[in-house]
Amino acid sequence: MPGVVTPPPTRSGQLRPGPDPTPRPPRGSSPHAVSPAVYRRRRLAVGLGLLLVVALVWWLVAGLSHRGEAVPDAAAPVAAATAASTASAAPSAPGSPAVSQAVVDDLTAAASAGTARLAQWDPVVLDASRLDALRAAVDDAAAALAEGSTASEADLAALAERVRTETAAVPEIVTSTEGPTTIGGVVIANKTFAMPASYAPGILPEVDAAWTQMQAAAWNDGVTLWIDSGFRSSADQEITYQGYVSKFSVDYADTFSSRPGHSEHQTGLALDINNAHPDFGGTAAATWLAQHAPEYGFVIRFPDGKQDVTGYKYEPWHVRYLGVDLATSLTQQGLTLEEYLNVTSRYTPDA
Ligand SMILES: [Zn+2]
């Protein structure tokens, strides 16, 4: 039809679009139709928003890494206390209520003493479960002193009291370079605990007095007792022990003879009665001794069936002076000294 112009088809076969009806803004202006003042305000708002997001992310990351920090162990109560005191110095920090430094210091001291007591016992303990209550108290103290703890001042004070109580329930192992080890005032000499070679007290006076009474009582019952071997010095024991080692072997000698420094005979508290030989078992003297020794403060130190605990075979002739009360109590309960004190009797591999 004349007067009607048909545009040529494009490559896609579609018609070319007509002229854009929207006028383009001048080059360099905002793509949106806003005034420069409004645009500047929007840019400021976006900038502040970004800053806020960055701050929020930083706070979250810092908080997470703080939570991930290892709780100080019981061996580092001082470090824990430092952390706790830092927390207490900033009472406004979340999760760290203000506590007085004196209470923190008190718990720190109690936990340190408890940790030291455990360190003493760990290498020599016979039944480790008897340390569980102290270990739990010390662990709880470390957690309460750790950074981020929410323990209140009353919690910390109660915990200090608990740690002290549990520490007192586990007696100190008192060692000396001049004499035997004592635990709760009781002398212990066995394969685990040795004495210096210089310690040579002879038979102690209270042991001699108790022995004299016991011997007289046995005599009155028609039983004759005598001392086969009493005090033995470290040098005496060296000769005795090496004699057995050369005759038998180290392993066999160790089942019935002590290495020098480890013999209870060196403490001045032990006696071999009549005949230090298995033949003594079953004699009238052995029967009387087993029945009456505790009345005079002595125990049969290496009972039958307790070799795993005492480290020695049954020795019905070897008595140890413990005083009447303790000797009677242990005999009635069927406890060896190792079980009572909760210690091993075991040579260290390089001993
Ligand atoms: Zn003996």
Residues whose N, C-alpha, C, O or C-beta is under 5 A from the ligand:
A	BS01	ZN	L271 D272 H318
